[in-house]
Amino acid sequence: MAAASKAPAVEIEVGDHTVRLSSPDRVYFSERGETKRDLVDYYLSVGPGIVNALRERPCMLHRFPKGVDGPKVHQKRLPAGAPPWVETVRLHFPRYGLHADELCVTRLADVIWAVQMSTVEFHPWNSRRADTESPDEWRIDLDPMPDCSFEKVRRAAATTHEILDELGAVGWPKTSGGSGLHVYVRIAPDRGFKDVRRGALAFAREVERRLPDDVTTTWWRKDRSPEDLFVDYNQNARDHTIAAAYSVRGNPRGTVSAPLTWDEVADAEPQDFTIATMPERFARLGDLHAGIDDAVFDFSPLIEWADRDEREGKDTPPEPDE
């Protein structure tokens, strides 16, 4: 566990706002010793990218008050003490009969304030504040089981790219910050979560058809092989979130969910993208996902695939929280 911080608080100017950063020398990442201030400097260095990934989306926070070797807090509600300029979006959770006002990033200062509140990871919804029940982002999560090689992940990514090309969809790949890869596709917000999940499952089954020895869509984890790659369509279910592009992950190395070009996927090593290496990469390449809002895909073919699969007798597993 990190030692208590002794350095005085510092004030950081972020656009039109000032964020008071307490305990700036608290060590957050034990592998190289980066501090809370280093985490702030990282997010400042990729500012346009992290704001683009989070803008107008409800955002769950993964907070580590003692650094990433300490306990993690999953925070849906905005932490207490937020300045009046930090914006929120109200969400309803029918299963529990509860509401939550979640962070809704509109500017970089919102991100830096969340880091002041010990946030390391940002997990946005795949819908936006204007209509939180209508996703505008289809998420393809290539999620390896414990003994799955990253070479299988790469093959599945290449097949994903091939199918997206056939559909006329633009996919935006990134590392997960762990051992997998994510691909995002912008869609029009004209369907609910259930339909987007159905379409995502149909797409996952097509990847499985083309890579039957590598890929599974098997619902129950216990029924998958340790060597399988699971295409996790459930990341499109309501209130399921994954780390945003440019989000740091809560591990001692400080890995980052790093946007890639498709040409990089064949050689990329996820552990190479960290808070130590990403600032130079961002300065050199800019935001590789900057054009995502200009590449909206008509999701209708995936709904047709889902209808076809169901006519052929394939089940749609229940919603994860049902």
C-alpha positions in Angstrom: 0.0 0.0 0.0 1.3 3.4 -0.9 2.7 5.6 1.9 0.7 8.7 3.0 1.4 11.7 0.9 3.3 14.6 2.4 3.4 17.1 -0.4 1.0 20.1 -0.2 -1.9 20.3 -2.6 -1.4 22.1 -5.9 -3.7 24.0 -8.1 -3.9 23.0 -11.8 -5.4 25.2 -14.4 -7.5 23.2 -16.9 -9.2 25.4 -19.5 -11.4 27.9 -17.7 -11.4 25.9 -14.4 -9.0 25.3 -11.6 -8.7 21.9 -9.9 -7.1 21.6 -6.5 -5.0 18.4 -6.5 -4.4 16.9 -3.0 -1.7 14.4 -2.2 0.0 14.9 -5.6 3.0 12.7 -4.6 0.9 9.7 -3.5 2.3 6.7 -5.5 -0.5 5.2 -7.6 1.4 2.7 -9.9 4.0 0.6 -8.0 5.9 -0.9 -11.0 7.6 2.4 -11.9 6.4 4.7 -9.1 4.1 7.1 -10.9 2.1 9.3 -8.6 -1.3 10.9 -8.6 0.3 14.0 -10.2 1.8 11.8 -12.9 -1.7 10.4 -13.6 -3.0 14.0 -14.0 -0.2 14.8 -16.3 -1.0 11.8 -18.4 -4.6 12.7 -18.8 -3.6 16.3 -19.7 -1.3 14.9 -22.4 -4.1 13.0 -24.1 -6.8 15.5 -23.3 -8.6 15.7 -26.7 -8.6 11.9 -26.9 -10.1 11.1 -23.5 -12.7 13.9 -23.8 -13.7 12.5 -27.3 -14.1 9.1 -25.8 -16.3 10.3 -22.8 -18.1 13.3 -24.1 -21.8 13.5 -23.1 -21.8 9.8 -21.9 -22.8 8.6 -18.4 -19.5 7.5 -16.9 -18.8 5.0 -14.1 -15.6 5.7 -12.2 -13.1 3.2 -10.9 -11.5 4.9 -7.9 -8.3 3.8 -6.1 -8.0 6.1 -3.0 -4.7 4.5 -1.9 -3.3 3.7 -5.4 -3.9 0.7 -7.6 -2.4 -1.8 -5.1 -5.2 -0.7 -2.6 -8.9 -1.2 -2.7 -11.0 -0.3 -5.7 -14.3 1.7 -5.5 -16.9 1.3 -8.3 -18.6 4.7 -8.3 -21.8 5.2 -10.3 -22.9 8.3 -8.5 -20.8 11.5 -8.8 -18.6 11.7 -5.7 -19.5 14.3 -3.1 -17.9 17.7 -3.2 -18.0 18.2 -6.9 -17.7 21.9 -8.0 -20.9 23.3 -9.7 -19.4 23.2 -13.2 -19.1 19.4 -13.2 -22.0 18.1 -15.1 -24.0 14.9 -14.6 -26.7 12.8 -16.2 -29.5 11.0 -14.2 -30.0 7.3 -14.9 -32.7 5.0 -13.6 -32.0 1.4 -12.6 -35.4 -0.4 -12.7 -34.2 -3.6 -11.1 -33.3 -1.7 -7.9 -35.8 1.1 -8.2 -32.9 3.6 -7.9 -31.6 6.7 -9.6 -28.0 7.8 -10.0 -26.5 11.0 -11.1 -23.3 9.9 -13.0 -20.5 12.1 -14.2 -21.0 13.4 -17.7 -17.8 14.7 -19.2 -18.0 17.7 -21.4 -14.5 19.2 -20.9 -11.0 18.1 -19.8 -11.4 19.7 -16.4 -14.1 17.2 -15.6 -11.6 14.4 -16.1 -8.9 16.0 -14.0 -11.4 16.7 -11.2 -12.3 13.0 -11.3 -8.6 12.1 -11.0 -8.4 14.4 -8.0 -11.2 12.2 -6.5 -8.8 9.2 -7.0 -10.3 8.0 -10.3 -7.9 5.9 -12.4 -10.4 4.2 -14.9 -13.2 5.8 -16.8 -16.0 3.5 -17.9 -18.6 5.3 -20.1 -21.9 4.0 -21.4 -22.3 3.4 -25.1 -25.1 6.0 -25.2 -25.2 9.7 -24.6 -27.0 12.1 -22.4 -29.5 13.2 -25.0 -31.0 9.7 -25.0 -29.4 7.3 -22.6 -31.6 4.4 -23.7 -30.5 4.5 -27.3 -26.8 3.4 -27.9 -24.8 5.2 -30.5 -21.7 2.9 -30.1 -21.6 -0.8 -31.0 -18.8 -2.4 -29.0 -17.0 -5.6 -30.1 -15.0 -7.0 -27.1 -12.4 -9.6 -28.0 -12.0 -11.1 -24.6 -9.5 -13.9 -24.2 -9.9 -16.7 -21.6 -6.9 -17.2 -19.3 -4.9 -19.5 -21.5 -5.8 -17.9 -24.8 -2.8 -16.6 -26.8 -2.7 -13.0 -28.0 -2.1 -14.4 -31.5 -5.7 -15.7 -31.4 -6.9 -12.2 -30.4 -5.0 -10.8 -33.4 -6.6 -13.4 -35.7 -10.0 -12.6 -34.4 -9.3 -8.8 -34.8 -8.3 -9.4 -38.5 -11.5 -11.4 -39.1 -13.5 -8.7 -37.4 -12.0 -6.1 -39.7 -12.7 -8.3 -42.7 -16.4 -8.7 -41.8 -16.8 -5.0 -41.0 -15.3 -4.2 -44.4 -17.9 -6.5 -46.0 -20.6 -4.7 -44.2 -19.3 -1.3 -45.1 -18.7 -0.4 -41.4 -15.7 1.5 -40.1 -14.2 -0.2 -37.0 -12.0 1.7 -34.5 -9.7 -0.7 -32.7 -8.0 -0.3 -29.3 -6.2 -2.4 -26.8 -8.3 -3.2 -23.7 -5.5 -2.2 -21.4 -5.5 -5.9 -20.4 -5.1 -8.9 -22.6 -7.8 -8.3 -25.2 -8.8 -5.9 -27.9 -11.9 -3.7 -28.4 -13.4 -2.5 -31.7 -15.9 0.3 -31.7 -18.4 1.2 -34.4 -20.5 4.3 -34.4 -24.2 3.7 -35.1 -27.3 5.9 -35.2 -29.0 6.1 -31.8 -32.3 4.8 -33.2 -32.5 1.4 -31.4 -32.5 0.2 -27.8 -30.0 -1.8 -25.9 -31.7 -5.2 -26.5 -31.6 -4.8 -30.3 -28.0 -3.6 -30.4 -27.1 -6.6 -28.2 -28.9 -9.0 -30.5 -27.0 -7.6 -33.5 -23.8 -7.8 -31.6 -24.4 -11.4 -30.9 -25.2 -12.1 -34.6 -21.9 -10.5 -35.5 -20.0 -12.5 -32.9 -21.5 -15.7 -34.3 -20.2 -14.8 -37.7 -16.7 -14.3 -36.3 -17.1 -17.7 -34.6 -18.2 -19.3 -37.9 -15.1 -18.1 -39.6 -12.7 -19.0 -36.7 -14.4 -22.1 -35.1 -11.2 -23.3 -33.5 -10.4 -20.0 -31.8 -13.6 -18.2 -31.1 -16.7 -18.9 -28.9 -19.9 -17.2 -28.2 -20.8 -19.7 -25.5 -22.9 -17.9 -22.8 -21.7 -19.7 -19.6 -18.0 -19.1 -18.7 -17.8 -22.6 -17.2 -18.6 -24.0 -20.7 -15.8 -22.3 -22.4 -12.3 -23.7 -22.9 -9.4 -21.9 -21.1 -7.9 -21.4 -24.6 -11.0 -19.8 -26.1 -11.5 -16.2 -27.3 -14.9 -15.0 -26.2 -16.5 -12.3 -28.4 -18.4 -10.6 -25.6 -21.6 -9.2 -27.1 -22.9 -8.5 -23.5 -20.8 -5.3 -23.5 -23.7 -3.9 -25.4 -26.3 -4.6 -22.7 -27.7 -1.7 -20.7 -25.4 -0.5 -17.9 -22.5 -2.6 -19.1 -19.4 -0.6 -19.5 -15.7 -1.1 -20.5 -12.7 1.2 -20.2 -12.7 4.1 -22.5 -10.1 4.8 -25.2 -7.2 6.4 -23.4 -8.4 5.3 -20.0 -5.6 4.1 -17.7 -6.2 0.7 -16.1 -5.9 -0.1 -12.4 -2.7 -2.2 -12.4 0.8 -1.6 -11.2 2.1 -1.0 -14.7 -0.4 1.7 -15.5 -1.4 0.2 -18.9 -3.7 2.2 -21.1 -6.6 1.3 -23.4 -4.8 2.5 -26.4 -6.3 3.3 -29.9 -4.5 1.6 -32.7 -4.5 1.7 -36.5 -5.6 -1.5 -38.1 -2.1 -1.9 -39.5 -0.7 -1.9 -35.9 -2.9 -4.7 -34.7 -0.7 -7.5 -36.1 2.3 -6.4 -34.0 0.9 -4.5 -31.1 1.8 -5.6 -27.6 -0.8 -4.4 -25.1 1.8 -4.1 -22.3 3.7 -1.5 -24.3 1.0 1.1 -24.0 1.3 2.8 -20.5 1.1 6.2 -18.9 4.8 6.4 -19.5 4.7 5.8 -23.3 1.3 7.1 -24.4 2.0 10.9 -24.1 4.8 10.8 -26.7 2.6 8.6 -28.9 -0.4 10.9 -28.6 1.8 14.0 -29.4 3.1 12.2 -32.5 -0.2 10.6 -33.8 -3.0 12.6 -32.2 -6.3 10.9 -31.4 -6.6 7.9 -33.7 -10.4 7.8 -32.9 -10.9 11.4 -33.8 -13.0 10.6 -36.9 -15.4 8.1 -35.2 -18.4 10.4 -35.2 -18.1 10.9 -38.9 -18.4 7.2 -39.7 -22.0 6.2 -38.7 -23.0 2.7 -39.7 -26.5 1.6 -40.5 -27.0 -1.3 -38.0 -29.9 -2.8 -40.0 -27.9 -5.7 -41.5 -27.0 -6.9 -38.0 -30.7 -7.0 -37.0 -31.4 -9.0 -40.2 -28.6 -11.4 -39.2 -30.1 -11.7 -35.7 -33.6 -12.4 -37.2 -32.1 -15.1 -39.4 -30.3 -16.8 -36.5 -33.4 -16.9 -34.5 -35.5 -18.3 -37.4 -32.8 -21.0 -37.6 -33.4 -21.9 -34.0 -30.5 -20.1 -32.3 -31.3 -18.8 -28.8 -30.7 -15.3 -27.7 -29.3 -15.6 -24.1 -31.1 -13.6 -21.5 -29.9 -10.1 -20.6 -27.0 -10.4 -18.1 -29.0 -8.8 -15.3 -32.3 -10.5 -15.9 
